[in-house]
Amino acid sequence: MRKNVLLRQPSGGKSLSGLRSSAVSAFVLTVFLAGSCIDANAQESPATRGRRAANPPAAEATVTVNEQFLNSFLIAVFDNLHEPSIPLTIGGAASTAQCPSEIRLKREVNGVKTAVHFEQGRIVGPLAFAGAYSSTLMGCFAFSGWADAEVTLEFDQTRRALMARFHVREIHLNDVPVVLNGPLLNMVQGTVDRRYNPVALFTLEQLSTRVNIQPAGGALQLRAKEIRPEITPTALTLYVTYEFVRG
């Protein structure tokens, strides 16, 4: 027998009646789960219970976000922080006060908005940008446009982190000769690869925590062991495997 437990906060944002602390909540949940385990084990043979004890199922937590969440996050970046920028430091680029060689992410350029969309196995979307490039051979020229980009995710066991790799597939420039598309694309991708790719989004340490269970006279360490990303056209889901040890 398997029981699913759903704890839901009452409407209006008020705390659950009678639960005065997280420790008491944890205690009640522990007692309920223990009762569920006793009920299930009562229907199993001793041999089956022995196998279950020797091979407990992995503890797994899931975090799911949709496109709206990530796009709202991007809007918050533009509203509250500086425009993200990266310097263009290859291909003979020079940077001066009058002409900084850099590319800046923009909220929108000529009707194209920076946004993300989910596909099977990857995140894609247009990135609006503006910038400038200065070199001794070509002088200084400003540019703007948008790029097709994609992001892939994978868990790196060596780094103990969920890694993201950014790839710029195509650049569309405004009022700039088409012949510059290729060089600028190579320059941007080369800069991203050298300075950023791959990017650590979450480490196992960041996803680990310690829970104090006062009624039980101690605490448990919730240690994240692995992160498995899954990207579908409707959501990004992270499956985080945990182990519980006395903490």
C-alpha positions as CSV (number, residue, x, y, z in Angstrom):
1,M,0.0,0.0,0.0
2,R,1.3,3.4,-0.9
3,K,0.1,6.6,0.6
4,N,0.7,10.1,-0.8
5,V,0.9,12.9,1.7
6,L,0.0,16.4,0.6
7,L,0.4,19.3,3.0
8,R,-1.4,22.4,1.8
9,Q,-1.4,25.8,3.4
10,P,-4.9,27.2,3.9
11,S,-6.0,30.1,1.7
12,G,-5.2,33.6,2.9
13,G,-1.6,32.8,3.8
14,K,-2.4,31.8,7.4
15,S,-0.3,29.2,9.2
16,L,-1.7,25.7,9.9
17,S,-3.8,25.8,13.1
18,G,-2.1,24.1,16.0
19,L,1.3,23.8,14.5
20,R,3.5,26.3,16.4
21,S,6.8,25.3,14.9
22,S,8.5,23.5,12.1
23,A,9.7,20.9,14.6
24,V,6.2,19.9,15.6
25,S,5.2,19.7,11.9
26,A,8.1,17.4,11.2
27,F,7.2,15.3,14.2
28,V,3.6,14.9,13.0
29,L,4.7,14.0,9.5
30,T,7.2,11.5,10.8
31,V,4.5,9.7,12.9
32,F,2.1,9.6,10.0
33,L,4.7,8.2,7.6
34,A,5.7,5.6,10.3
35,G,2.1,4.5,10.5
36,S,1.9,4.2,6.7
37,C,5.1,2.0,6.7
38,I,3.6,-0.2,9.4
39,D,0.4,-0.6,7.5
40,A,2.2,-1.6,4.3
41,N,4.7,-3.9,6.0
42,A,1.9,-5.8,7.7
43,Q,0.8,-7.1,4.3
44,E,4.2,-8.3,3.2
45,S,6.0,-11.5,4.0
46,P,9.1,-11.5,6.1
47,A,11.3,-12.2,3.1
48,T,9.8,-9.3,1.2
49,R,10.3,-7.0,4.1
50,G,13.9,-8.1,4.4
51,R,14.5,-7.3,0.7
52,R,12.9,-3.9,1.1
53,A,15.1,-3.1,4.2
54,A,18.2,-4.1,2.3
55,N,17.4,-2.1,-0.8
56,P,15.5,1.1,0.3
57,P,14.2,3.2,-2.5
58,A,16.2,6.4,-3.3
59,A,14.9,9.6,-1.8
60,E,14.1,12.0,-4.6
61,A,12.8,15.5,-4.7
62,T,11.6,17.3,-7.8
63,V,11.6,21.0,-8.8
64,T,9.6,22.0,-11.8
65,V,9.4,25.4,-13.5
66,N,7.7,26.6,-16.6
67,E,8.6,29.1,-19.3
68,Q,6.7,31.8,-17.5
69,F,8.9,31.5,-14.5
70,L,12.1,31.8,-16.4
71,N,10.8,34.7,-18.5
72,S,9.6,36.5,-15.4
73,F,13.1,36.0,-14.0
74,L,14.6,37.6,-17.1
75,I,12.3,40.6,-16.8
76,A,13.3,41.0,-13.1
77,V,17.0,41.0,-14.1
78,F,16.3,43.9,-16.6
79,D,14.1,45.8,-14.1
80,N,16.4,45.5,-11.0
81,L,20.0,45.0,-12.3
82,H,22.3,46.1,-15.0
83,E,22.0,44.7,-18.5
84,P,24.2,41.5,-18.6
85,S,27.3,42.1,-20.7
86,I,30.4,40.3,-21.8
87,P,33.6,41.9,-23.2
88,L,34.8,41.0,-26.7
89,T,38.4,40.3,-26.1
90,I,39.4,38.2,-29.1
91,G,40.1,38.9,-32.8
92,G,42.1,42.1,-32.2
93,A,39.4,43.8,-30.2
94,A,40.4,46.8,-28.1
95,S,38.3,48.6,-25.6
96,T,38.3,52.4,-25.0
97,A,36.1,54.8,-23.0
98,Q,34.5,56.0,-26.2
99,C,34.2,52.5,-27.7
100,P,34.0,49.6,-25.3
101,S,34.3,46.3,-27.1
102,E,31.4,44.4,-25.5
103,I,28.0,42.9,-26.2
104,R,25.0,43.7,-23.9
105,L,21.9,41.6,-23.5
106,K,18.8,43.8,-24.1
107,R,15.2,43.4,-23.2
108,E,14.1,44.1,-26.8
109,V,15.6,45.2,-30.1
110,N,13.5,46.2,-33.1
111,G,10.5,44.2,-31.8
112,V,12.5,41.0,-30.9
113,K,12.3,40.3,-27.2
114,T,14.8,38.2,-25.2
115,A,12.9,35.1,-24.1
116,V,13.2,31.4,-23.5
117,H,11.2,28.5,-24.8
118,F,11.3,24.8,-24.0
119,E,11.9,22.1,-26.5
120,Q,12.6,18.4,-26.0
121,G,15.9,18.2,-24.2
122,R,17.0,21.9,-24.5
123,I,16.1,25.5,-23.9
124,V,16.0,27.8,-26.9
125,G,15.1,31.4,-27.6
126,P,16.0,34.8,-29.1
127,L,18.5,37.0,-27.4
128,A,18.3,40.7,-28.2
129,F,21.6,42.5,-27.9
130,A,23.6,45.7,-28.6
131,G,27.2,46.4,-28.5
132,A,30.3,47.8,-30.0
133,Y,33.6,46.6,-31.4
134,S,36.9,48.5,-31.7
135,S,40.0,47.4,-33.5
136,T,43.0,49.0,-35.1
137,L,42.0,47.8,-38.5
138,M,38.3,48.6,-38.6
139,G,38.0,51.3,-36.1
140,C,34.9,51.5,-33.9
141,F,31.4,50.4,-35.0
142,A,28.3,49.9,-33.0
143,F,25.9,47.0,-33.7
144,S,22.6,45.6,-32.5
145,G,20.4,42.7,-33.4
146,W,19.3,39.3,-32.0
147,A,20.7,35.8,-31.9
148,D,19.2,32.3,-31.9
149,A,20.6,30.6,-28.9
150,E,20.2,27.3,-27.1
151,V,21.1,26.0,-23.6
152,T,21.7,22.3,-22.8
153,L,21.9,21.0,-19.2
154,E,23.8,18.0,-17.8
155,F,25.0,16.8,-14.4
156,D,28.8,16.7,-14.0
157,Q,29.7,14.2,-11.2
158,T,33.3,15.4,-11.1
159,R,32.3,19.0,-10.4
160,R,29.2,17.9,-8.4
161,A,27.1,20.4,-10.2
162,L,24.4,20.9,-12.8
163,M,26.1,22.5,-15.7
164,A,24.7,24.6,-18.5
165,R,26.3,25.1,-21.9
166,F,25.3,28.1,-24.0
167,H,25.5,28.0,-27.8
168,V,24.8,30.9,-30.2
169,R,23.5,29.4,-33.4
170,E,22.9,32.4,-35.6
171,I,23.2,36.2,-35.4
172,H,20.9,38.7,-37.1
173,L,22.5,42.2,-37.3
174,N,20.7,45.5,-37.9
175,D,22.2,48.0,-40.3
176,V,25.5,46.2,-40.4
177,P,27.0,44.5,-43.5
178,V,26.0,40.8,-43.7
179,V,29.7,39.9,-44.1
180,L,30.2,40.7,-40.4
181,N,27.7,38.1,-39.2
182,G,30.1,35.2,-39.3
183,P,33.0,37.0,-37.6
184,L,30.8,38.4,-34.9
185,L,29.2,35.0,-34.3
186,N,32.6,33.3,-33.9
187,M,33.8,36.1,-31.6
188,V,30.7,35.9,-29.3
189,Q,30.7,32.1,-29.2
190,G,34.5,32.1,-28.6
191,T,34.2,34.6,-25.8
192,V,31.4,32.6,-24.1
193,D,33.3,29.4,-24.4
194,R,36.5,30.8,-23.0
195,R,35.0,32.8,-20.2
196,Y,31.8,31.0,-19.2
197,N,31.0,27.7,-20.8
198,P,30.1,25.5,-19.1
199,V,28.3,27.4,-16.3
200,A,27.6,25.8,-12.9
201,L,23.9,26.4,-12.2
202,F,23.5,24.4,-9.0
203,T,26.0,22.5,-6.9
204,L,25.2,19.6,-4.7
205,E,26.3,21.6,-1.7
206,Q,23.8,24.4,-2.5
207,L,21.0,21.8,-2.6
208,S,21.9,20.1,0.6
209,T,20.6,21.2,4.0
210,R,20.3,20.3,7.7
211,V,16.9,19.7,9.3
212,N,16.7,20.0,13.1
213,I,14.1,17.5,14.5
214,Q,13.9,18.5,18.1
215,P,11.3,16.0,19.2
216,A,13.6,13.2,18.0
217,G,16.6,14.7,19.8
218,G,18.8,15.4,16.9
219,A,19.1,16.5,13.3
220,L,19.4,15.0,9.8
221,Q,21.7,16.1,7.0
222,L,19.9,16.0,3.7
223,R,22.8,15.4,1.3
224,A,22.1,15.9,-2.4
225,K,23.8,13.1,-4.4
226,E,22.8,13.7,-8.0
227,I,20.7,16.0,-10.2
228,R,18.9,14.8,-13.3
229,P,17.5,17.5,-15.5
230,E,14.5,16.8,-17.8
231,I,13.4,19.4,-20.4
232,T,10.1,18.9,-22.1
233,P,8.0,21.3,-24.2
234,T,6.0,22.2,-21.1
235,A,8.4,22.3,-18.2
236,L,11.9,22.0,-16.8
237,T,12.1,19.4,-14.1
238,L,15.1,18.8,-11.8
239,Y,15.2,15.4,-10.0
240,V,17.5,15.6,-7.0
241,T,18.5,12.4,-5.3
242,Y,19.2,12.6,-1.6
243,E,20.6,10.6,1.2
244,F,19.8,11.1,4.9
245,V,22.5,10.9,7.6
246,R,22.6,11.9,11.2
247,G,23.6,15.5,11.4
